[in-house]
Amino acid sequence: MGNESAAEKTESATTRRREKERERGNISKSKDLASALVITVSVALLAVMGKLILDKLVNLLRFTFTNIHPDTVCTDNVMGILAPYFKEAAGVILPFLLILAISALIIVRLNVGHVFAIEKVKFDFNNISPKRALENAKKLFNPFEPRTMVEFVKSIIKIVVVGACGYATANSRKDELFAILGADPATAMGVICSILIKMLINMCLAMIVLGLLDKKYQDWEYEKSIKMTKQEVKDEYKDIEGDPKIKSKIKSIQIQMSKQRMMSNVPKADVVVTNPTHYAVAIKYDKTVAPAPMVVAKGIDYVAFRIREIAKNNNVPIVENRPIARALYNTVPVDGIIPSDLYVAVAEILAYVYNKKGK
């Protein structure tokens, strides 16, 4: 039971895990929301540019049927005849398609963000192998496949909801539809266009709402798919921060090296102040380095013993002063300058040492 619970993916994905998934192109995205927004933009563009496009196309057809007679058409140069018409039509339709394409790119970018996954575009022969094709076919046509069932249910809901919105709009204006039976074509076309526009707006709004719900679902499913086990979180922490045992060993080595470096400063000290046995602090005064004396080494018990031993071997004076030794050890770090309240006491010790040496 312990192993099973430890293997359960109960932990939220870490930042590093999310970055890795994003690099592989595995992100939360909603195709339904993107499609709904693209269709809505298309409808909006048609509402804005539709009259202009229609008028230009009508004028183009009117000119064609008015000025070109079949007897005067030369079939030897068909492209030369059609080229101006293609150019005129392209001048109307291409801006619409260009704006729609840019809008679609912006929508996709907002949906998935800045993602460029090499793995998604890299060609892999395994993807076209018969075995992979068979597996994909089984998933696609297997009605009991969870993802297939979810997509099927979503499709049914979309058809029902969007269709119901369109029907409700048309049904609410059925009296107007019956009224145009005897009306002139212009009036009838105006009413039909008005109803169609209302239907499209309501259907687009319904698709956007469904798309937002689908985005929420996709986010939930994505978060569920990238959840991690407690062991995975621990392993990732070790990868980032390092194994605690290794970190402890490195820290131990650093402390050892620091002690060795500190001990190498003892022979250069002017004096070692002791407790006499428990504390030892080595002091050096070099006015070219610092404006006041510095503590170049300090330690208690065994380290203090080693400092005294090195000092004796290198003829560094050792002075016993219990309160000053304790005060220096507790308040001044290694390579630190002594505080002003200890200037007088340390100066007296240095003066005693210098007089003894004849400095």
C-alpha positions in Angstrom: 0.0 0.0 0.0 2.9 2.4 0.8 4.4 2.0 -2.6 1.1 2.5 -4.4 0.3 5.7 -2.5 3.8 7.0 -3.1 3.3 6.4 -6.9 0.1 8.3 -7.0 0.4 11.6 -8.9 -1.0 13.9 -6.2 1.5 16.8 -6.4 1.0 19.9 -8.6 3.6 20.2 -11.3 6.7 22.2 -10.5 7.9 25.2 -12.5 10.6 23.1 -14.0 8.2 20.4 -15.1 5.9 23.0 -16.7 8.9 24.4 -18.6 9.9 21.0 -19.9 6.3 20.2 -21.0 6.1 23.5 -22.8 9.4 22.8 -24.6 7.9 19.6 -25.8 4.9 21.4 -27.0 2.6 19.9 -24.4 0.4 22.8 -23.4 -3.2 23.5 -22.5 -5.1 24.8 -25.5 -8.7 24.8 -26.6 -9.4 24.2 -30.3 -13.1 25.0 -29.7 -12.4 28.4 -28.3 -9.9 29.2 -31.2 -12.5 28.1 -33.8 -15.3 30.1 -32.2 -13.2 33.2 -32.1 -12.1 32.8 -35.7 -15.7 32.3 -36.9 -16.8 35.3 -34.9 -14.1 37.4 -36.5 -15.1 36.1 -39.9 -18.7 37.1 -39.2 -17.7 40.6 -38.0 -15.5 41.1 -41.0 -18.4 40.1 -43.3 -20.6 42.6 -41.5 -18.1 45.4 -41.9 -16.8 44.5 -45.4 -19.7 42.5 -46.8 -21.6 45.4 -48.5 -18.3 46.7 -50.1 -17.4 43.2 -51.4 -21.0 42.6 -52.7 -21.2 46.0 -54.4 -17.9 45.6 -56.2 -18.7 42.1 -57.3 -22.2 43.2 -58.5 -20.6 46.2 -60.4 -18.0 43.8 -61.9 -20.8 41.4 -63.1 -22.9 44.3 -64.4 -19.9 45.6 -66.4 -19.2 42.2 -67.8 -22.7 41.5 -69.0 -23.2 45.0 -70.3 -20.0 45.6 -72.2 -18.9 42.2 -73.4 -20.7 40.6 -76.3 -20.0 36.9 -77.1 -19.3 37.7 -80.7 -16.5 40.1 -79.8 -14.7 37.7 -77.4 -11.5 36.3 -78.7 -11.0 32.8 -77.3 -7.3 32.8 -78.3 -6.4 35.0 -75.3 -8.8 33.9 -72.5 -6.3 34.7 -69.7 -5.9 38.2 -71.1 -9.6 38.7 -70.9 -10.0 37.3 -67.4 -6.9 38.9 -65.9 -8.6 42.3 -65.2 -11.5 40.6 -63.5 -9.3 38.4 -61.3 -7.3 41.5 -60.4 -10.5 43.4 -59.5 -11.9 40.5 -57.5 -8.6 39.9 -55.7 -8.5 43.6 -54.7 -11.7 43.1 -52.8 -11.4 39.5 -51.5 -7.7 39.5 -50.6 -7.9 42.2 -47.9 -10.7 40.2 -46.2 -8.6 37.0 -46.3 -5.5 38.8 -45.1 -7.2 40.4 -42.1 -8.8 37.0 -41.3 -5.4 35.2 -41.5 -3.8 37.8 -39.2 -6.7 37.6 -36.8 -6.4 33.8 -36.7 -2.6 34.0 -36.0 -3.3 36.4 -33.1 -6.0 34.1 -31.7 -3.8 31.1 -31.9 -0.9 33.0 -30.2 -3.2 34.1 -27.4 -4.5 30.6 -27.0 -1.1 28.8 -26.8 1.4 31.6 -26.1 4.9 31.7 -27.3 5.7 28.0 -28.0 8.2 26.6 -30.5 8.6 22.9 -29.9 11.1 21.2 -32.2 9.8 17.7 -31.2 6.4 18.6 -32.7 7.8 19.5 -36.2 10.6 16.9 -36.2 9.9 14.0 -38.6 9.6 10.6 -37.0 9.2 7.4 -39.0 7.5 5.8 -36.0 4.6 8.1 -36.6 3.9 6.6 -40.0 4.6 3.0 -39.1 1.7 0.5 -39.5 1.7 -0.2 -35.8 1.3 3.4 -34.9 -1.4 3.9 -37.5 -3.3 0.9 -36.2 -3.0 2.2 -32.6 -4.3 5.6 -33.7 -7.2 4.0 -35.6 -8.2 1.9 -32.5 -8.2 5.1 -30.4 -10.2 7.0 -33.0 -12.9 4.4 -33.6 -13.0 2.9 -30.1 -16.2 4.3 -28.6 -15.0 3.4 -25.1 -11.8 5.4 -25.4 -12.2 8.1 -22.7 -10.9 10.9 -25.0 -13.1 9.8 -27.9 -16.2 9.7 -25.7 -15.5 13.1 -24.3 -15.0 14.6 -27.7 -18.2 12.9 -29.0 -20.2 14.3 -26.1 -18.8 17.7 -26.6 -19.7 17.6 -30.3 -23.3 16.7 -29.5 -23.5 19.5 -26.9 -22.1 22.0 -29.4 -24.6 21.0 -32.2 -27.5 21.1 -29.8 -26.7 24.4 -28.1 -25.6 26.3 -31.2 -28.5 24.9 -33.2 -30.9 25.8 -30.5 -29.7 29.4 -30.5 -30.2 29.7 -34.2 -33.6 28.1 -34.1 -34.7 30.3 -31.2 -33.7 33.4 -33.1 -35.5 32.4 -36.2 -38.6 31.3 -34.2 -38.8 34.6 -32.4 -39.1 36.4 -35.7 -41.3 33.9 -37.6 -44.1 36.5 -38.0 -41.7 38.7 -40.0 -40.8 35.7 -42.2 -44.5 35.0 -42.9 -45.0 38.7 -43.7 -42.5 38.8 -46.5 -44.3 36.2 -48.6 -46.0 38.9 -50.6 -43.4 41.6 -50.2 -41.0 42.9 -52.9 -37.6 41.2 -53.3 -35.7 44.1 -51.7 -37.8 44.2 -48.6 -37.8 40.4 -48.3 -34.0 40.3 -48.7 -33.6 43.0 -46.0 -35.7 41.0 -43.5 -33.9 37.7 -44.2 -30.5 39.4 -43.9 -31.5 41.0 -40.6 -32.6 37.6 -39.2 -29.5 35.9 -40.5 -27.2 38.5 -38.8 -29.1 38.1 -35.5 -28.8 34.3 -35.8 -25.1 34.4 -36.5 -24.4 36.8 -33.6 -26.3 34.5 -31.2 -24.6 31.4 -32.5 -21.2 33.0 -32.3 -21.8 34.0 -28.7 -22.9 30.5 -27.9 -19.8 29.1 -29.5 -17.6 31.5 -27.5 -19.2 30.5 -24.2 -18.8 26.8 -25.1 -15.2 27.5 -26.1 -14.5 29.2 -22.7 -16.0 26.2 -20.9 -13.8 23.9 -23.0 -10.7 26.0 -22.2 -11.5 25.5 -18.5 -11.8 21.8 -19.1 -8.6 21.6 -21.1 -6.8 23.5 -18.3 -8.1 21.0 -15.7 -7.2 18.0 -17.9 -3.7 19.5 -18.6 -3.0 20.1 -14.9 -4.1 16.5 -14.1 -1.9 15.1 -16.9 1.3 16.8 -15.6 0.8 16.0 -11.9 3.8 14.5 -10.2 4.4 11.9 -7.6 6.1 12.9 -4.4 9.1 10.9 -5.4 9.3 12.8 -8.7 9.2 16.1 -6.8 12.0 14.9 -4.5 14.1 13.8 -7.4 13.6 17.1 -9.2 14.5 19.0 -6.1 17.7 16.9 -5.9 18.5 17.7 -9.5 18.0 21.4 -9.0 19.5 21.8 -5.5 21.8 18.9 -5.4 21.8 15.7 -3.3 21.7 16.8 0.5 24.5 14.3 1.2 26.7 15.8 -1.6 25.8 19.3 -0.4 26.8 18.4 3.1 30.1 17.0 1.9 30.8 20.1 -0.2 30.0 22.3 2.8 32.3 20.2 5.0 35.1 20.6 2.4 34.5 24.3 2.2 34.7 24.6 6.0 37.9 22.6 6.0 39.4 24.7 3.3 38.4 27.9 5.1 40.0 26.6 8.3 43.2 25.8 6.4 43.3 29.2 4.9 42.6 30.7 8.4 45.5 28.7 9.9 47.9 29.9 7.2 47.3 33.4 8.5 48.4 32.6 12.1 52.2 32.8 11.4 51.6 36.3 9.9 49.8 37.5 13.0 51.2 40.1 15.5 49.7 38.4 18.6 47.4 35.6 19.7 45.0 36.5 22.5 43.9 33.5 24.6 41.4 32.5 27.3 43.9 30.7 28.0 42.8 27.3 26.8 39.3 27.5 25.3 39.6 30.6 23.1 42.3 31.8 20.8 42.2 34.9 18.5 45.0 35.9 16.2 45.3 39.7 15.5 47.3 41.5 12.9 47.7 45.2 12.4 48.8 46.5 9.0 47.8 50.1 8.4 48.4 49.7 4.6 45.6 47.1 4.5 43.1 48.3 7.1 42.8 51.4 9.4 42.5 49.2 12.5 43.7 45.7 13.7 42.1 42.7 12.1 41.2 39.3 13.4 42.9 36.9 11.0 42.1 33.6 12.8 40.0 32.5 15.7 38.7 29.3 17.3 37.7 27.4 20.4 38.8 24.2 22.0 40.7 22.1 19.4 40.9 24.9 16.9 42.2 27.2 19.6 44.8 24.6 20.5 46.0 24.4 16.9 46.2 28.3 16.7 48.4 28.4 19.8 50.5 25.5 18.6 51.1 27.2 15.2 51.8 30.5 17.0 54.4 28.9 19.2 56.1 27.2 16.2 56.3 30.5 14.4 57.3 32.7 17.4 54.1 34.6 17.4 53.5 36.1 20.9 50.6 34.6 22.9 48.9 36.9 25.4 46.4 35.7 27.9 43.4 38.1 28.3 40.2 36.3 29.0 37.6 39.0 28.5 39.2 40.4 25.4 39.6 36.9 23.9 35.9 36.2 24.4 34.8 39.6 23.2 36.9 39.3 20.0 35.7 35.8 19.3 32.0 36.6 19.8 31.9 40.0 18.0 34.5 40.0 15.2 34.4 37.6 12.2 37.6 36.3 10.6 39.2 39.0 8.4 37.0 41.5 10.2 38.2 44.8 11.8 37.9 45.1 15.6 35.1 47.4 16.8 35.9 50.8 18.2 35.0 49.9 21.8 37.9 47.4 21.8 40.5 49.8 20.3 42.0 50.7 23.6 42.3 47.2 25.0 43.7 45.8 21.7 46.1 48.7 21.4 47.5 48.0 24.9 48.1 44.4 23.9 49.8 45.3 20.7 51.9 48.0 22.5 53.0 45.4 25.0 54.0 43.0 22.2 55.8 45.7 20.2 57.7 46.8 23.3 58.7 43.3 24.0 60.0 42.8 20.5 61.7 46.2 20.6 59.5 47.7 17.8 
